[in-house]
Amino acid sequence: MRNLKATGSQAKQIGGATGVARKHESAAKHVAGEAVYVDDMLEPRGTLYGAVGYSSIAKGRIASMDLSAVRQSDGVVDVLLLDDIPGHTDIGAVFDGDPILTSDEIKYQGQPIFVVVADTEQQARRAVKQAVIEFIEEAPMLDVVEALTAKQFVRPSHYMAHGDAQVALENAPKRLQAEQHVGGQEHFYLEGQVALVVPAEDGGMLVYSSTQHPSEVQKLVAEVLNVPVNRITVDMRRMGGGFGGKESQAAAWACMAAALVLKTKRPVKIRLPRVDDMTMTGKRHPFYNTYDIGFDEQGLIQGADIMVAGNCGHSADLSDAIVDRAMFHADNAYYLPNVSIAGHRCMTNTVSHTAFRGFGGPQGMMIIERAMDDIARAVGKDPLDVRKLNLYGAAGRDTTPYHQKVEHNLLLELIEQLEQSSNYGARKAEIRQWNQTSRVLKRGLALTPVKFGISFTLQHLNQAGALIHIYTDGSIQVNHGGTEMGQGLHTKIIQIVAEALAIDPDEIQITATRTDKVPNTSPTAASSGTDLNGQAARNAALILKQRIAKCIAEHKECAIESVCFTEGRIYWGDQDESMSFADAALFAYEHRVSLSATGYYKTPKIWYDRDKAKGRPFFYFAYGAAVSEVIVDTLTGEYKVVGVDILHDVGRSLNPAVDRGQIEGGFIQGMGWLTTEELKWNDKGALMSNGPATYKIPAISDTPKRFNVGLFERANDEETVYHSKAVGEPPFMLAISVWSALRDAISSISDYRISPPLDTPATPERVLNAVMVTRELAKQQEGRSQS
Amino acid sequence: MIRFLMNDREVCLDHCAPDMTVLEYLRTKAEQRGTKEGCASGDCGACTVVIAEAVGNRLQYRNVNSCITLLGSLHGKQLVTVEHLKLQGALHPVQQAMVDLHGSQCGFCTPGFIMSMFALYKSCELPSRADVEQALAGNLCRCTGYRPIIDAALSLAGKGSQDAFSAQEAVIYSRLTKMVQQSPQASMQDGLHQFLIPRNSDELLALLTQHPNAKLVAGGTDFALSITQQLQQPEVVIYTGRVVELLQIEESEESISIGAAVSYTDMQSLLHKHFVSFAEMLERLGSLQVRNQGTLGGNIANASPIGDTPPVLLALDAILHVRSPAGRESLPIREFFTGYRQTKLPPSGFIETIEIPLQPERILNVYKISKRLDDDISAVCAAFSIELQDGVVRHARLGFGGMAATPARALNAEQALKDQPFTEQGIKAAQQALAQDFSPIDDVRASGAYRLQVAQNLLLRAVLEQANPSDEALEVVQYA
């Protein structure tokens, strides 16, 4: 425990360092409408507003384009075309393939062709509608299986293996094969994509962008303008949600606005209306997965051949790493003694699918979780027993398909604790009984685990910087490379710095993430925000603490070891003398000590040899498990999630309220992905579910009444910041328990003999179809057993 | 001129385009940007504001989506925005509750939630969890999973609803009343474009005769999409929200009569008294924001094949009382819908009231099937009005939405039900006949095959509910 020293009656009780449920740093502003997002900033005088004209077809070429009516439309000042771009025209995040605008080839519906700027946003949007563009239309590739068969890929396939899957499969007493389609997901950040670009000196620009990756926006804007990166500054105070959708895909609008600033010499804002945002930006990758799995009579897996194929859309974007992460999670929590995993990156004529919370991990996990249920039905066991049987275990059962050892595995203990607290066994028995007498409604229960690897798999991204200034009144400004999108990163950073300096967190001000304060930053992604930036900020704080301690030791003539920072005061010598932190700041300043420091951090231990598909891509794993109960209407396929119990591993929690918020929010978002959130493209490749009227994210009554969330508080065995664990993405996958519970409920109509096929999202329509198929299969099975 | 209170400041507007929405006004004219745009289609609630109106002898506070509320409709009302809730630096109790219970993450949806919670706080002292879900179903949050928001709303239960607004209520009430008295002829225009606010049926008829192409707007919850999504600029908009005859509700022994401009919220208790399952379905029509504005007249005249009330009104044999330059006439609703978004409404005509006969011997079952329980558009909406005699069907009216180009009755199935026992066996022919009545299409919400299967299964659900009314809940919503 922290050493709490009595400091007299005037001292304020200092809470809110780490481990405390401190409120979000912007909470009071959020509720008052005072938190400023990019679109809320008062624009500089003369700002122009942009609207993007995009392709209405999915594949083909532009035959002709007449924009004269656009130019003559009310309020229009200028139009941006591909030829107006002075520098790079490809703004692909990692690989080429994402032209900022097209003048010829069309690869997806929603591909930007031109940008209009006008005096008002309405005028710009109306002008776009005046464009006359004729296309030569070609048949688009829209089906992931067709693309896979045709080997139409955006990047080469990747393979991993451990042991000999084929031999094990051939020798296994039992063997199952199956395929599944896992749907994609629209991010539906409440704040759509937006950028405001203001001209600066020497050809430079100040870019306000709602982005998870300011450094990449900075670099791409510089490349598009053909100026050195040092001319561009990106400022990002907060996003109204990101979820991965603003990792690579926030850049285009900033680049377009910058090119228009260059052309018009006026500030330019581009904010995408919701339909345009949903039409033009990429989503979570839909996946097509298969397994061929061999096991014994107990359901213990002996060999597995797994294939995951991501529907990447028209370009690579981040798909290479996303499909890799799907492969890294195709084992989820289970030891596959002989395994081969293939990962394909299929090209289709849709928007380029992109990062989304879990980054391919959830889609990869779905195939092995499907297998667990299927094996259980095949051997006549409860799926939880089969899951527990196959968990990673002690030496000999601890090697992943990519040869990383699973160390510090908490899962069995965590699952057993949750099984107890959720009363899984008794509820399961009661539900089985209930289902026998309930003709129309059927209930289901399932427990699924999560093991999620923490670190960017692209190794160089695992670094971070921070900048701390202490001013002479003792107030502190902290800046770091991470971005705030609601996840509470800034709140945790404040707590970390406060803890490191033993001061009141209220003394700390976090400012907008800016590329001129901390350069060359990584995206706030991969759940890494706190792990990386928290350590960097802590390192900066420790440097300053050391400088102040040294100054005091020198001038108060005491040993530096005796200088002690406690509760906003600094003690030295025999601890009978002290001064406030603020006085110490002034004291250090007057003794010519620099009170500004940068901190830096890079993740240790990680490596991955992609050619051999071997290594330790993850610093550590985060674990969790969830029990979900559902009730299904077998007449309509409607269902309801009635109860959820979660136990999740966050290491030593930096902020239990923020962590719980991530767990609950991630779970509900995952539940939406697997249930009501259905992306539909028509047979010409146009997105039909292009607004909240047709694309249904969970609403308030989808939150289950029974929603017990527990933190499995155990210090991280690795040296992370205060031994916490990343929490952004892992809880998302806890929602697989909902899908498994739906399958459990449907399976009841076959007396749990059939494992119902249920692709996702499991809309009421898919559930009803699964009910009818299961009924049919059960009838056939009965027929066979009678004949 | 139109006049309204923007928080506590009076705004008078003469020159303004009729298509100006409250959200656009707030964000681009008034520079009040606490109110956010999430979708501009009334589906996410980020732009929620509260409108206070003088009703009876007090102020009534209701939440609406500012993105689909036309500015002109604010005449004589108070617009309360999120900026107005803080008093001298102190957060309002609903704001404080959201802060204390960690109800915001990214914060973008938060102002909208705050305003919906504020409306709940002003209208319900002891909200239950169901009340909270009802009040907030039109506000989407992508971060929290809603649990802390529900906790925040529930934490206010029983804490009283006396706040700074209560202290100001009498003052605001009299300012609003005076405003309307002083400006009886309210309108605004921008060149040839006009927003007109008639006060009675005669004025409405005169305006419609004068402007035969005018857009008639009540709640405007669908009409506004033509502005925010299709970017249309209507020339003349006539607002029915102050036409007294269209705001009446009447109840007699034989029927109930609902003015065409009565909001769903205002008809809820009357429907609950006579048609419980209709009222329960209404709780899932749109969101509270939409129900506070949307009207029965608008839902019917809009003639959308997926409107939720026409199937019920078809099953109930409702009668539309229509007025036009040719006079007044009564149209049975079964004759009203003539094609996709086509009706028998005469030129320059409008619906004054909707009359629903009371026939307590008939059992009404209404079902709404959609992907999401809250605030979703039906894949299938079904309403069955059945009269049984000794277990045999004597009368059947089956109204459906989502099955055809118009809301429609299943005439073949109705015929097949007649004189059959209302049992699983007895409805088999009717289930088959539904396939002759309808060939539903595949669209973004569901496939045609699913729609037909569900329509058939819903007949079975009605039979099972009839046979077993209390033993067992048959719908998952009952577990909600």
Boltz contact constraints between the chains, C-beta under 6 A:
constraints:
  - contact:
      token1: [A, 23]
      token2: [B, 99]
      max_distance: 6.0
  - contact:
      token1: [A, 26]
      token2: [B, 107]
      max_distance: 6.0
  - contact:
      token1: [A, 27]
      token2: [B, 99]
      max_distance: 6.0
  - contact:
      token1: [A, 27]
      token2: [B, 104]
      max_distance: 6.0
  - contact:
      token1: [A, 28]
      token2: [B, 99]
      max_distance: 6.0
  - contact:
      token1: [A, 30]
      token2: [B, 104]
      max_distance: 6.0
  - contact:
      token1: [A, 30]
      token2: [B, 107]
      max_distance: 6.0
  - contact:
      token1: [A, 30]
      token2: [B, 110]
      max_distance: 6.0
  - contact:
      token1: [A, 31]
      token2: [B, 95]
      max_distance: 6.0
  - contact:
      token1: [A, 31]
      token2: [B, 98]
      max_distance: 6.0
  - contact:
      token1: [A, 31]
      token2: [B, 99]
      max_distance: 6.0
  - contact:
      token1: [A, 31]
      token2: [B, 110]
      max_distance: 6.0
  - contact:
      token1: [A, 31]
      token2: [B, 114]
      max_distance: 6.0
  - contact:
      token1: [A, 32]
      token2: [B, 86]
      max_distance: 6.0
  - contact:
      token1: [A, 33]
      token2: [B, 34]
      max_distance: 6.0
  - contact:
      token1: [A, 33]
      token2: [B, 82]
      max_distance: 6.0
  - contact:
      token1: [A, 33]
      token2: [B, 83]
      max_distance: 6.0
  - contact:
      token1: [A, 33]
      token2: [B, 111]
      max_distance: 6.0
  - contact:
      token1: [A, 35]
      token2: [B, 107]
      max_distance: 6.0
  - contact:
      token1: [A, 40]
      token2: [B, 33]
      max_distance: 6.0
  - contact:
      token1: [A, 125]
      token2: [B, 231]
      max_distance: 6.0
  - contact:
      token1: [A, 126]
      token2: [B, 231]
      max_distance: 6.0
  - contact:
      token1: [A, 188]
      token2: [B, 142]
      max_distance: 6.0
  - contact:
      token1: [A, 190]
      token2: [B, 38]
      max_distance: 6.0
  - contact:
      token1: [A, 190]
      token2: [B, 46]
      max_distance: 6.0
  - contact:
      token1: [A, 190]
      token2: [B, 108]
      max_distance: 6.0
  - contact:
      token1: [A, 190]
      token2: [B, 109]
      max_distance: 6.0
  - contact:
      token1: [A, 190]
      token2: [B, 142]
      max_distance: 6.0
  - contact:
      token1: [A, 191]
      token2: [B, 108]
      max_distance: 6.0
  - contact:
      token1: [A, 240]
      token2: [B, 106]
      max_distance: 6.0
  - contact:
      token1: [A, 240]
      token2: [B, 108]
      max_distance: 6.0
  - contact:
      token1: [A, 241]
      token2: [B, 106]
      max_distance: 6.0
  - contact:
      token1: [A, 241]
      token2: [B, 142]
      max_distance: 6.0
  - contact:
      token1: [A, 274]
      token2: [B, 39]
      max_distance: 6.0
  - contact:
      token1: [A, 440]
      token2: [B, 474]
      max_distance: 6.0
  - contact:
      token1: [A, 485]
      token2: [B, 106]
      max_distance: 6.0
  - contact:
      token1: [A, 486]
      token2: [B, 105]
      max_distance: 6.0
  - contact:
      token1: [A, 486]
      token2: [B, 106]
      max_distance: 6.0
  - contact:
      token1: [A, 486]
      token2: [B, 143]
      max_distance: 6.0
  - contact:
      token1: [A, 631]
      token2: [B, 476]
      max_distance: 6.0
  - contact:
      token1: [A, 631]
      token2: [B, 479]
      max_distance: 6.0
  - contact:
      token1: [A, 633]
      token2: [B, 476]
      max_distance: 6.0
  - contact:
      token1: [A, 635]
      token2: [B, 457]
      max_distance: 6.0
  - contact:
      token1: [A, 635]
      token2: [B, 461]
      max_distance: 6.0
  - contact:
      token1: [A, 636]
      token2: [B, 369]
      max_distance: 6.0
  - contact:
      token1: [A, 636]
      token2: [B, 454]
      max_distance: 6.0
  - contact:
      token1: [A, 638]
      token2: [B, 476]
      max_distance: 6.0
  - contact:
      token1: [A, 639]
      token2: [B, 476]
      max_distance: 6.0
  - contact:
      token1: [A, 640]
      token2: [B, 476]
      max_distance: 6.0
  - contact:
      token1: [A, 640]
      token2: [B, 479]
      max_distance: 6.0
  - contact:
      token1: [A, 640]
      token2: [B, 480]
      max_distance: 6.0
  - contact:
      token1: [A, 642]
      token2: [B, 479]
      max_distance: 6.0
  - contact:
      token1: [A, 657]
      token2: [B, 102]
      max_distance: 6.0
  - contact:
      token1: [A, 661]
      token2: [B, 102]
      max_distance: 6.0
  - contact:
      token1: [A, 661]
      token2: [B, 105]
      max_distance: 6.0
  - contact:
      token1: [A, 664]
      token2: [B, 145]
      max_distance: 6.0
  - contact:
      token1: [A, 664]
      token2: [B, 147]
      max_distance: 6.0
  - contact:
      token1: [A, 665]
      token2: [B, 143]
      max_distance: 6.0
  - contact:
      token1: [A, 665]
      token2: [B, 144]
      max_distance: 6.0
  - contact:
      token1: [A, 665]
      token2: [B, 145]
      max_distance: 6.0
  - contact:
      token1: [A, 668]
      token2: [B, 145]
      max_distance: 6.0
  - contact:
      token1: [A, 676]
      token2: [B, 371]
      max_distance: 6.0
  - contact:
      token1: [A, 676]
      token2: [B, 372]
      max_distance: 6.0
  - contact:
      token1: [A, 680]
      token2: [B, 444]
      max_distance: 6.0
  - contact:
      token1: [A, 688]
      token2: [B, 444]
      max_distance: 6.0
  - contact:
      token1: [A, 689]
      token2: [B, 444]
      max_distance: 6.0
  - contact:
      token1: [A, 691]
      token2: [B, 41]
      max_distance: 6.0
  - contact:
      token1: [A, 692]
      token2: [B, 39]
      max_distance: 6.0
  - contact:
      token1: [A, 692]
      token2: [B, 43]
      max_distance: 6.0
  - contact:
      token1: [A, 692]
      token2: [B, 44]
      max_distance: 6.0
  - contact:
      token1: [A, 693]
      token2: [B, 43]
      max_distance: 6.0
  - contact:
      token1: [A, 694]
      token2: [B, 444]
      max_distance: 6.0
  - contact:
      token1: [A, 696]
      token2: [B, 371]
      max_distance: 6.0
  - contact:
      token1: [A, 696]
      token2: [B, 372]
      max_distance: 6.0
  - contact:
      token1: [A, 696]
      token2: [B, 376]
      max_distance: 6.0
  - contact:
      token1: [A, 699]
      token2: [B, 137]
      max_distance: 6.0
  - contact:
      token1: [A, 699]
      token2: [B, 374]
      max_distance: 6.0
  - contact:
      token1: [A, 699]
      token2: [B, 375]
      max_distance: 6.0
  - contact:
      token1: [A, 700]
      token2: [B, 133]
      max_distance: 6.0
  - contact:
      token1: [A, 700]
      token2: [B, 136]
      max_distance: 6.0
  - contact:
      token1: [A, 700]
      token2: [B, 137]
      max_distance: 6.0
  - contact:
      token1: [A, 700]
      token2: [B, 146]
      max_distance: 6.0
  - contact:
      token1: [A, 701]
      token2: [B, 133]
      max_distance: 6.0
  - contact:
      token1: [A, 701]
      token2: [B, 373]
      max_distance: 6.0
  - contact:
      token1: [A, 701]
      token2: [B, 374]
      max_distance: 6.0
  - contact:
      token1: [A, 701]
      token2: [B, 480]
      max_distance: 6.0
  - contact:
      token1: [A, 703]
      token2: [B, 146]
      max_distance: 6.0
  - contact:
      token1: [A, 703]
      token2: [B, 147]
      max_distance: 6.0
  - contact:
      token1: [A, 707]
      token2: [B, 147]
      max_distance: 6.0
  - contact:
      token1: [A, 763]
      token2: [B, 371]
      max_distance: 6.0
  - contact:
      token1: [A, 765]
      token2: [B, 446]
      max_distance: 6.0
  - contact:
      token1: [A, 765]
      token2: [B, 450]
      max_distance: 6.0
